[in-house]
């Protein structure tokens, strides 16, 4: 089984994925941010590196999905699915003119070939966060290459996420994180696990 966590940069995906993995005994598959050779170049010059970055993420997420599909006995939790990478990040880059039409069509054709052998996650958890919270979290974690992210880029991603969730055909739990601190407040974390338990195991299930 595959559980995926969706959400903008700085929304808390990795933190929540790690906490849920510990809580349920799931196996985490986290986004390869540190190993991405394009990230620093991308944020320094988005139009120049957008296509390279998106293709790198696409092939990494596709590889992860294939690995997970081969294991029928383990429940995995992934911070960002292949679908949002396409319908949010690549789509936003195209909408903002960071990807040319030629590059975007090439990218989408590659994705369409991949979707012939991949399927939706069993459950998608969407972390909806306001722009102010995203900026605070990005500044707090202090990754140098993220400090120059334009605000209109983050806002465009938020809009693309809402569009994506509205057309998403899989099972999804939206979580409004405004005013929530699931890392430090147990009641906030339990509010999330209650929703997961209800969706995956039934309202009265005590043991996941």
Residue, then its C-alpha position, 0 to 999 in steps of 0.5 A: x500500500x502507498x500513502x502519499x503526502x501532498x503539499x507546497x514547499x514548506x508545508x511540512x510533508x517530510x515532517x508529517x511523513x516521518x511522524x506517520x511512519x513512526x506512528x503506524x510502522x510504515x516505511x518512509x520514502x522521502x523526496x531526494x532533495x539533497x541528492x538533486x543536482x539541479x536544485x541550486x541552479x534551478x532557484x538561481x535561474x528557473x527558466x534555464x533549469x526548469x526542464x532539467x529539474x522537472x525531468x529529474x524529479x519525474x524519473x526519481x518518482x517513477x523509480x520510487x513508484x516502481x520499487x513500491x509496486x514490486x513490494x506487496x507486503x509493505x505499506x509505504x509513505x511518500x512525501x510528494x507523489x508523481x502526480x502532483x510533481x506533474x500537475x502542480x510543479x511542472x504545470x505551474x512552471x509552464x503557466x508562469x512561462x518557465x517551461x517552453x511549450x516544446x519542453x512541456x509537451x515532451x515532458x507530458x508525453x514522457x509522463x503519459x507513457x509512465x502512467x500506463x504502468x503506474x496508478x494513484x496512491x491508495x491515499x493522498x493526504x493534502x496539506x493546505x497551507x497559507x503563503x505566510x506559513x510556507x514562508x515562515x517554515x522555509x525561513x526556519x529550516x534555512x536551506x540557502x537555495x530556498x531563501x530566494x524563492x519568489x513569493x509569486x512562485x509559491x502562490x502559483x504553486x498554491x493555486x496549482x495545488x487547489x486545481x490539482x485536488x479539484x480534479x484528482x480522482x483518487x482518495x484524498x484527505x485535505x488537511x488545513x494546516x493554518x494554526x496547526x502544529x502537528x509536530x509539537x501539539x499532540x492533539x493536532x497530530x491525533x486529529x490527522x491520524x483520526x482522519x486517516x484511521x477513519x478513511x483506511x480502517x473504519x471509524x471504530x478500528x482501534x488497530x491500524 
